[in-house]
């Protein structure tokens, strides 16, 4: 039996540890058991799965993941919280606590060799200010990662799942699409967090495609994407002048890839960018 955390438990543990949630670390703790159960259900994880959780905080989602039967590898940057988490699991999920491994580190510096097991899923309430970099870093560093469900700021969720032609479509959209499809799954109300954030949240799911979008080197393609969106209002011929060496050369590469040089970056999907990168 796993006892999930409620508002009283969250506040009590925070007081015990003298933890004051900080904006710098993006600490907003989920205190609603029903929200935790919903996230775990939508993530589709269960017995035999190795799940990576980034920023477990006081352990609300960790306990829900353990209740599913999954093995959990939790990466926590705050040493006080990282030290407390195993004890929380032992107290509230005694029969499942042995399936939890806690790694005290910055998720942006995690390498596959650092982890005790190869995770297949990422399920996390991510700090809003580093959500996209964390997801992209982990997908690059952990080839075992096949899918994920992350809670992020709604604005970030929209950008992660956006398609070509949208005003919010940009670098995060294309880079995540390079790995596979992403979609916004559900909204999460503010009142399930402590402290209550001043932004709305949403869940985004993503999957790693069975076959790569392209065999073009990832860095080559990502550098191209960065350049294409660095000056959104300019045509690609102009925006890619620095990347290609000159506007004329950019126009030649675009034409060779079957792309109108007058097009803007927001009109291209990941396959278009892959075709263009292949011309280099």
Backbone torsions as a table, in degrees:
resi	resn	phi	psi	omega
1	UNK	NA	131.4	178.5
2	UNK	-111.7	125.6	177.3
3	UNK	-95.1	113.4	179.6
4	UNK	-77.1	161.1	-177.4
5	UNK	-88.4	138.9	174.4
6	UNK	-112.1	-176.4	-177.7
7	UNK	-57.0	-42.7	-177.9
8	UNK	-64.8	-41.9	-179.7
9	UNK	-65.6	-41.5	-179.8
10	UNK	-61.3	-48.4	-179.0
11	UNK	-66.7	-37.2	179.1
12	UNK	-64.6	-43.9	179.1
13	UNK	-66.6	-39.4	179.2
14	UNK	-62.8	-40.9	178.8
15	UNK	-66.6	-42.2	179.1
16	UNK	-58.6	-41.3	-176.9
17	UNK	-89.7	-4.0	-174.7
18	UNK	57.2	41.5	179.9
19	UNK	-91.2	124.0	174.1
20	UNK	-114.6	107.9	-176.4
21	UNK	-50.2	132.8	-177.2
22	UNK	-112.0	145.5	175.2
23	UNK	-67.0	-35.3	-177.2
24	UNK	-56.7	-40.9	179.9
25	UNK	-95.0	3.0	177.7
26	UNK	62.6	39.5	-174.0
27	UNK	-87.9	105.3	170.8
28	UNK	-131.8	109.2	-171.2
29	UNK	-87.9	131.6	176.5
30	UNK	-75.2	129.7	-179.0
31	UNK	-122.5	12.5	-177.1
32	UNK	-108.8	111.4	-178.4
33	UNK	-57.6	-35.6	-179.6
34	UNK	-66.0	-36.7	176.3
35	UNK	-64.9	-42.1	178.3
36	UNK	-60.8	-47.0	179.9
37	UNK	-60.9	-39.6	-179.6
38	UNK	-65.0	-42.5	179.3
39	UNK	-61.8	-45.5	-178.6
40	UNK	-63.6	-40.8	179.1
41	UNK	-64.6	-45.6	179.7
42	UNK	-65.6	-30.2	179.1
43	UNK	-71.1	-23.1	177.0
44	UNK	67.1	31.0	-179.1
45	UNK	-97.2	157.1	-179.1
46	UNK	-165.5	-164.8	-176.9
47	UNK	-54.7	133.5	179.0
48	UNK	93.9	-17.2	178.3
49	UNK	-82.2	142.2	170.8
50	UNK	-102.8	116.5	-174.9
51	UNK	-109.7	133.1	174.1
52	UNK	-96.6	125.8	174.7
53	UNK	-116.7	126.3	178.3
54	UNK	-103.5	131.1	178.4
55	UNK	68.0	55.1	-177.8
56	UNK	-66.9	-19.5	177.6
57	UNK	61.5	-124.9	-178.4
58	UNK	-86.2	-5.9	171.0
59	UNK	106.3	11.1	-178.3
60	UNK	-56.6	-55.8	-178.1
61	UNK	-72.2	-32.6	178.5
62	UNK	-55.9	-47.4	-179.6
63	UNK	-63.0	-39.5	177.9
64	UNK	-63.9	-40.2	178.4
65	UNK	-66.2	-41.3	177.5
66	UNK	-63.5	-36.2	179.4
67	UNK	-63.6	-25.2	179.8
68	UNK	-74.3	-14.5	-176.5
69	UNK	99.0	-3.6	-178.0
70	UNK	-76.2	156.9	168.0
71	UNK	-86.2	135.7	-174.7
72	UNK	-118.6	127.6	171.1
73	UNK	-108.6	111.2	-175.6
74	UNK	-104.5	128.2	178.6
75	UNK	-109.5	116.6	-175.6
76	UNK	-129.4	125.2	-177.1
77	UNK	-79.7	-25.6	-178.1
78	UNK	-84.3	113.9	-174.8
79	UNK	-62.4	-32.4	179.2
80	UNK	-65.8	-44.6	179.7
81	UNK	-69.9	-38.6	179.3
82	UNK	-62.7	-37.9	-179.4
83	UNK	-71.3	-34.2	-176.6
84	UNK	-77.7	-29.0	-170.7
85	UNK	-57.6	-46.6	179.4
86	UNK	-58.6	-36.6	179.3
87	UNK	-68.9	-37.4	176.3
88	UNK	-60.6	-43.7	178.7
89	UNK	-64.1	-40.9	-179.7
90	UNK	-64.8	-36.4	-178.4
91	UNK	-76.2	-39.1	-170.3
92	UNK	-108.4	-11.0	177.7
93	UNK	-144.2	59.0	-171.8
94	UNK	-57.1	-33.6	-178.0
95	UNK	-81.8	-11.5	-177.3
96	UNK	-113.4	-9.2	-172.1
97	UNK	-58.2	-30.9	-178.7
98	UNK	-69.9	-12.4	177.7
99	UNK	-89.4	7.0	179.7
100	UNK	-107.4	131.1	170.9
101	UNK	-121.6	132.6	-178.7
102	UNK	-114.7	129.6	-178.4
103	UNK	-122.3	114.4	-179.2
104	UNK	-82.4	105.1	-176.3
105	UNK	-168.1	166.8	171.4
106	UNK	-82.4	123.1	-177.1
107	UNK	-59.1	-26.3	180.0
108	UNK	-73.7	-7.4	179.1
109	UNK	-115.6	3.2	-178.3
110	UNK	-67.9	138.4	174.2
111	UNK	-121.4	156.3	-178.3
112	UNK	-54.5	-40.0	-176.7
113	UNK	-67.7	-17.8	-179.6
114	UNK	-74.6	-25.0	-170.6
115	UNK	-91.1	146.6	-178.0
116	UNK	-74.2	-16.0	178.7
117	UNK	-151.6	158.7	-178.6
118	UNK	-87.9	111.4	-177.7
119	UNK	-74.7	145.7	176.0
120	UNK	-102.6	-20.7	-178.4
121	UNK	-133.2	146.2	170.4
122	UNK	-110.8	121.7	176.8
123	UNK	-131.9	117.8	-171.3
124	UNK	-160.1	151.2	167.1
125	UNK	-96.8	96.6	-169.3
126	UNK	-85.4	142.8	172.1
127	UNK	-56.6	129.4	-171.4
128	UNK	-60.0	-34.8	-172.3
129	UNK	-76.1	-14.6	-178.9
130	UNK	-128.6	15.5	-173.1
131	UNK	-56.7	-52.4	-177.5
132	UNK	-66.1	-48.3	177.3
133	UNK	-56.9	-37.6	179.8
134	UNK	-65.1	-47.7	-179.5
135	UNK	-61.1	-46.3	-178.7
136	UNK	-66.1	-39.2	178.5
137	UNK	-63.1	-46.2	-176.9
138	UNK	-67.8	-37.2	176.5
139	UNK	-64.1	-36.2	180.0
140	UNK	-72.9	-38.3	-173.6
141	UNK	-87.2	-23.4	-173.8
142	UNK	-120.2	87.6	-179.3
143	UNK	-62.8	-17.9	178.9
144	UNK	-72.8	-19.3	-176.4
145	UNK	-70.8	114.5	-176.0
146	UNK	-101.7	-25.7	-175.7
147	UNK	-158.3	168.3	179.0
148	UNK	-159.5	158.5	172.5
149	UNK	-139.7	115.0	-176.0
150	UNK	-125.5	145.0	175.8
151	UNK	-98.6	124.5	-176.5
152	UNK	-140.0	172.7	173.8
153	UNK	-59.3	139.5	-176.3
154	UNK	-54.1	-41.7	179.5
155	UNK	-60.0	-39.9	178.3
156	UNK	-69.4	-41.3	178.1
157	UNK	-58.2	-43.4	179.6
158	UNK	-62.2	-40.9	179.9
159	UNK	-68.8	-38.8	-179.1
160	UNK	-63.4	-36.1	-175.0
161	UNK	-99.9	1.3	-175.0
162	UNK	-67.3	151.8	176.8
163	UNK	-110.5	168.3	-179.3
164	UNK	-54.6	144.7	178.1
165	UNK	95.0	-16.4	179.7
166	UNK	-83.6	147.6	179.5
167	UNK	-69.1	-18.3	179.9
168	UNK	-98.9	-1.1	176.8
169	UNK	-71.4	131.9	-177.9
170	UNK	-167.3	-150.0	-174.1
171	UNK	-56.0	-50.4	-179.9
172	UNK	-59.9	-37.9	-178.7
173	UNK	-60.7	-48.8	-175.5
174	UNK	-71.0	-43.5	-177.2
175	UNK	-65.4	-39.3	177.1
176	UNK	-68.5	-38.1	178.4
177	UNK	-64.0	-25.3	177.2
178	UNK	-59.0	-34.7	179.7
179	UNK	-83.4	-33.9	-178.2
180	UNK	161.3	-177.2	-175.3
181	UNK	-71.8	146.8	176.2
182	UNK	-133.1	148.1	177.3
183	UNK	-149.8	149.5	175.6
184	UNK	-80.2	125.0	-171.2
185	UNK	-98.1	-45.7	-174.1
186	UNK	-163.0	154.2	174.1
187	UNK	-85.9	153.3	177.8
188	UNK	-126.1	121.2	-176.8
189	UNK	-67.4	151.8	-177.5
190	UNK	-65.0	-31.4	-171.3
191	UNK	-74.8	2.8	176.7
192	UNK	-91.4	0.8	-178.3
193	UNK	-110.8	152.5	167.0
194	UNK	-132.2	126.8	-9.7
195	UNK	-68.1	160.6	179.9
196	UNK	-68.2	122.5	-180.0
197	UNK	-73.1	161.9	178.1
198	UNK	-96.6	17.4	176.2
199	UNK	-133.7	159.3	176.2
200	UNK	-84.6	157.3	-178.3
201	UNK	-123.5	160.3	178.3
202	UNK	-152.7	160.3	177.2
203	UNK	-100.1	134.5	176.9
204	UNK	-121.7	131.7	175.3
205	UNK	-109.2	150.5	176.5
206	UNK	-148.3	158.0	178.9
207	UNK	-134.6	148.3	173.1
208	UNK	-87.2	126.0	-178.6
209	UNK	-64.5	148.5	179.9
210	UNK	-63.6	-38.1	177.5
211	UNK	-121.7	140.8	-178.1
212	UNK	-61.3	150.2	176.7
213	UNK	-59.4	-36.3	-176.4
214	UNK	-157.0	160.4	174.9
215	UNK	-94.3	6.6	174.9
216	UNK	-64.2	139.7	178.4
217	UNK	-54.2	135.1	-176.3
218	UNK	-60.3	-43.6	-178.1
219	UNK	-63.0	-40.2	178.5
220	UNK	-60.1	-46.3	-178.7
221	UNK	-68.0	-42.6	-178.3
222	UNK	-66.5	-37.2	176.1
223	UNK	-62.8	-39.1	177.6
224	UNK	-63.2	-45.0	-179.6
225	UNK	-62.6	-44.0	177.7
226	UNK	-57.4	-44.3	-179.1
227	UNK	-66.4	-40.4	-176.5
228	UNK	-63.8	-32.3	-177.4
229	UNK	-102.8	4.3	-178.7
230	UNK	-69.6	-25.3	178.2
231	UNK	-137.8	78.8	-169.5
232	UNK	-56.7	-31.8	-173.5
233	UNK	-80.8	-11.3	-178.5
234	UNK	-89.2	154.8	172.6
235	UNK	-66.9	160.3	-179.6
236	UNK	-63.1	-32.3	178.6
237	UNK	-58.2	-42.1	-179.9
238	UNK	-79.8	-43.4	-176.0
239	UNK	-64.3	-30.9	-175.6
240	UNK	-96.4	9.6	-178.0
241	UNK	-59.0	-44.6	179.5
242	UNK	-66.9	-40.7	-179.8
243	UNK	-65.1	-42.3	-175.5
244	UNK	-87.3	-19.6	-177.7
245	UNK	111.9	-26.8	175.7
246	UNK	-169.0	161.9	178.7
247	UNK	-64.5	-38.0	179.7
248	UNK	-63.0	-43.5	180.0
249	UNK	-66.3	-38.1	176.6
250	UNK	-61.2	-41.9	178.5
251	UNK	-62.3	-39.3	179.1
252	UNK	-64.6	-44.9	-179.4
253	UNK	-65.5	-40.4	178.1
254	UNK	-62.6	-45.9	179.4
255	UNK	-62.1	-41.1	179.9
256	UNK	-63.9	-29.4	179.3
257	UNK	-87.3	1.0	179.7
258	UNK	79.1	26.4	-177.8
259	UNK	-117.4	130.6	178.3
260	UNK	-63.9	122.5	-179.1
261	UNK	-59.3	-17.8	179.9
262	UNK	-83.7	-5.2	179.4
263	UNK	-68.4	153.3	173.3
264	UNK	-102.7	158.8	-174.8
265	UNK	-56.5	-34.0	-176.3
266	UNK	-68.8	-9.1	179.0
267	UNK	-89.3	-12.1	-174.7
268	UNK	-96.4	139.8	171.7
269	UNK	-93.3	179.9	-174.6
270	UNK	-63.5	-30.6	178.9
271	UNK	-68.8	-37.0	176.6
272	UNK	-63.1	-46.2	178.6
273	UNK	-62.2	-37.2	179.0
274	UNK	-64.4	-41.6	177.8
275	UNK	-62.4	-40.2	-179.3
276	UNK	-69.3	-43.4	179.6
277	UNK	-62.4	-30.2	-179.3
278	UNK	-69.8	-14.9	-179.0
279	UNK	-79.7	-16.1	-176.1
280	UNK	-74.6	NA	NA
